[in-house]
Amino acid sequence: MPGKPERIQVGPPGRHIPEREVVRPPHGGEIHRAPSGAVREVRTPSGAIIHHEPSGVRRVEIVRPGGHVIVANATGRSGYIQRPLVSHGHTYVQRTYVYNGVAHAAIYRPWSHGGREYVIYMPRHYYHPTFYTYVYTPWAAPVTYSWGWHSRPWYGYYGGYFSPYPVYRSPAFWLADFILAATLEAAYISQNASASAPPVAYSAGLTPEVKDEIAREVKRQMDQARADQAYAQSGGPTTPPAIFSANGPKVFLVSSGVIGYANNQECPLSSGDVLALVQTPALGAEWAEVKVLASRSSCPAGSYLSVRTMDLQEMQNQLRASVDQGMAKLQSDQGKSGIPSLPPQAVGTVNASYTNDLVPDTNAQAELSSAVGEANRSEQAIINDGGAPQSSPGSGATVSLGMTIAQVEAALGAPKSTVDLGKKKILVYNDLKVTFLNGRVSDVQ
């Protein structure tokens, strides 16, 4: 039998934050549950951590010796492999991302503080000064642009939350919509690959004012890109992430599920939520204060939260990568579809010194799939070995991971409603939602 559950503090110090319950089954591993009883993490004896985001998305993370890190979605078909990379005498971090079966490499510079290692996105190439001026400058006349999103499933799914500007006054506003669309499309794919993704929910859609804040953040990202270009060319010393600088980013777009803390409780954030820094965090601080500007999660707009600075850095990394992708599309579409032509001296890019050393790992997809398969088998064994089952309030019955649909219905009776998504099914009871993947319980909320 597992030992007596322990309770650990996971939120910022100095505040009364609900403690998580940690169960250690007899054969190793850990199960971390929120006060609600929902599983937040399962840790395997081999070192894998299976994160259960409040949105229902599952993510596997494995840290191996030598700076080798694996992060994958629930199926193992998307994620990244991280490892050190030495280029021109400097040590960087390379990530090989796999997305929709396609692998590409990205590079980051490391910075450590207080036992935490931040990785800071670095572009593969840079643009000519005239192009940055073009992005800053309003267009002579508003531009009407057709994105062609209407036939894509993600666009209809988030239709009440996000809609593009009717016209674009400058490239920064065009880039803001590109970034929001890329974030929501990735979130849609992650949810559909996971066991318990709920229907989209939001109290209100993105307002023009919030989208304008994102457009202003795009301009700050241009300034950061210029600073990064100078750093890459000089090979200067490693500097702290821009999130700790007064001139750094002020607005963050949540790129994957994270948990903030406020008012003595967890406050889950979902991809597409928009945050603003209340004040610049102290150098190397573990936590930062933010205000929720827009949310499609249970954290309402206007909430003030504490979030980890490492989570903010990952949001910043994703935002910078999306800005780079958007600028590449802006260059390729210039002179077409209503976008004004670039000045000749603004066309083209300049490679960074490390660009030619960036080569995607050829076995990334196989490594992601293998790691997730191993983690899933270990997780099921840990749950069966001693994970405290979830009870249906007032029924006295229990439900645990791995049970079949028939076993759950025998314990709880007929559900109030059923959602059938093929391999994924959800039984909805008055006080409980039970999700099945391939006929077995994969999550209970």
LINKA-V866786 format. One record per pair of residues at least 4 apart in sequence whose ideal C-beta (glycine too) atoms are under 6 Angstrom apart, sorted by sequence separation. I is the first residue (numbers start at 1). GAP is how many residues later the second one is. If there is no record, write none. Layout:
I/GAP ; I/GAP
//
This chain:
25/4 ; 33/4 ; 34/4 ; 44/4 ; 53/4 ; 64/4 ; 72/4 ; 127/4 ; 139/4 ; 158/4 ; 169/4 ; 171/4 ; 206/4 ; 240/4 ; 269/4 ; 281/4 ; 295/4 ; 299/4 ; 307/4 ; 329/4 ; 333/4 ; 342/4 ; 351/4 ; 363/4 ; 381/4 ; 383/4 ; 403/4 ; 408/4 ; 73/5 ; 86/5 ; 98/5 ; 112/5 ; 168/5 ; 206/5 ; 231/5 ; 243/5 ; 262/5 ; 334/5 ; 342/5 ; 392/5 ; 403/5 ; 420/5 ; 428/5 ; 436/5 ; 437/5 ; 11/6 ; 24/6 ; 33/6 ; 34/6 ; 43/6 ; 52/6 ; 63/6 ; 73/6 ; 149/6 ; 168/6 ; 191/6 ; 242/6 ; 295/6 ; 333/6 ; 335/6 ; 72/7 ; 84/7 ; 85/7 ; 96/7 ; 97/7 ; 110/7 ; 111/7 ; 259/7 ; 260/7 ; 281/7 ; 292/7 ; 294/7 ; 334/7 ; 391/7 ; 419/7 ; 427/7 ; 435/7 ; 22/8 ; 23/8 ; 32/8 ; 41/8 ; 42/8 ; 51/8 ; 62/8 ; 71/8 ; 165/8 ; 334/8 ; 435/8 ; 32/9 ; 71/9 ; 85/9 ; 96/9 ; 110/9 ; 259/9 ; 260/9 ; 292/9 ; 389/9 ; 390/9 ; 399/9 ; 418/9 ; 426/9 ; 9/10 ; 10/10 ; 22/10 ; 41/10 ; 50/10 ; 61/10 ; 434/10 ; 31/11 ; 70/11 ; 83/11 ; 94/11 ; 95/11 ; 108/11 ; 109/11 ; 258/11 ; 278/11 ; 292/11 ; 389/11 ; 417/11 ; 425/11 ; 7/12 ; 8/12 ; 20/12 ; 21/12 ; 40/12 ; 49/12 ; 60/12 ; 108/12 ; 415/12 ; 416/12 ; 433/12 ; 30/13 ; 39/13 ; 69/13 ; 82/13 ; 94/13 ; 108/13 ; 109/13 ; 164/13 ; 257/13 ; 277/13 ; 278/13 ; 291/13 ; 415/13 ; 416/13 ; 424/13 ; 7/14 ; 8/14 ; 29/14 ; 48/14 ; 397/14 ; 415/14 ; 29/15 ; 68/15 ; 80/15 ; 81/15 ; 92/15 ; 93/15 ; 107/15 ; 254/15 ; 256/15 ; 275/15 ; 276/15 ; 290/15 ; 397/15 ; 423/15 ; 5/16 ; 6/16 ; 29/16 ; 58/16 ; 255/16 ; 18/17 ; 28/17 ; 67/17 ; 80/17 ; 92/17 ; 93/17 ; 254/17 ; 276/17 ; 290/17 ; 412/17 ; 5/18 ; 162/18 ; 224/18 ; 383/18 ; 254/19 ; 274/19 ; 287/19 ; 78/20 ; 274/20 ; 392/20 ; 2/21 ; 3/21 ; 78/21 ; 253/21 ; 288/21 ; 2/22 ; 162/22 ; 273/22 ; 380/22 ; 2/23 ; 144/23 ; 252/23 ; 272/24 ; 273/24 ; 285/24 ; 288/24 ; 142/25 ; 143/25 ; 251/25 ; 93/26 ; 158/26 ; 270/26 ; 408/26 ; 142/27 ; 250/27 ; 270/27 ; 269/28 ; 281/28 ; 220/29 ; 268/29 ; 154/30 ; 268/30 ; 269/30 ; 138/31 ; 139/31 ; 154/31 ; 157/31 ; 405/31 ; 138/32 ; 267/32 ; 154/34 ; 217/34 ; 246/34 ; 176/35 ; 399/35 ; 404/35 ; 135/36 ; 176/38 ; 213/38 ; 267/38 ; 393/38 ; 402/38 ; 403/38 ; 176/39 ; 244/39 ; 402/39 ; 392/40 ; 401/40 ; 161/41 ; 173/42 ; 176/42 ; 157/43 ; 172/43 ; 175/43 ; 262/43 ; 161/44 ; 162/44 ; 160/45 ; 260/45 ; 261/45 ; 399/45 ; 172/46 ; 172/47 ; 260/47 ; 258/53 ; 390/54 ; 252/60 ; 255/60 ; 252/63 ; 255/63 ; 210/64 ; 253/66 ; 249/67 ; 243/69 ; 183/70 ; 243/70 ; 183/72 ; 241/72 ; 243/73 ; 210/83 ; 187/84 ; 210/84 ; 187/85 ; 135/87 ; 183/88 ; 184/88 ; 206/88 ; 183/89 ; 132/90 ; 202/94 ; 203/97 ; 221/102 ; 126/103 ; 73/117 ; 75/118 ; 74/119 ; 73/120 ; 74/120 ; 232/120 ; 120/121 ; 118/123 ; 111/127 ; 111/129 ; 57/133 ; 57/134 ; 161/135 ; 58/136 ; 57/137 ; 56/138 ; 56/140 ; 182/140 ; 56/141 ; 56/142 ; 179/143 ; 178/148 ; 175/151 ; 171/159 ; 114/170 ; 113/171 ; 145/192 ; 145/193 ; 116/194 ; 144/194 ; 118/195 ; 143/195 ; 121/196 ; 121/199 ; 57/200 ; 121/200 ; 123/201 ; 139/201 ; 55/202 ; 53/204 ; 134/208 ; 134/212 ; 130/213 ; 54/214 ; 55/215 ; 130/215 ; 131/215 ; 130/216 ; 128/218 ; 127/222 ; 125/224 ; 126/224 ; 125/226 ; 124/231 ; 196/239 ; 195/240 ; 195/242 ; 17/244 ; 18/247 ; 107/247 ; 195/247 ; 196/247 ; 16/248 ; 195/248 ; 11/250 ; 107/251 ; 105/253 ; 105/255 ; 104/256 ; 103/257 ; 103/261 ; 96/264 ; 88/265 ; 96/265 ; 98/266 ; 87/267 ; 98/267 ; 96/268 ; 87/270 ; 98/270 ; 12/275 ; 81/280 ; 81/283 ; 81/286 ; 79/289 ; 76/292 ; 76/293 ; 12/294 ; 72/296 ; 76/296 ; 72/300 ; 70/301 ; 62/309 ; 60/312 ; 60/315 ; 50/325 ; 48/327 ; 50/329 ; 44/334 ; 42/337 ; 42/340 ; 29/353 ; 37/353 ; 31/356 ; 25/357 ; 27/358 ; 25/360 ; 25/361 ; 23/365 ; 2/384 ; 38/407
//
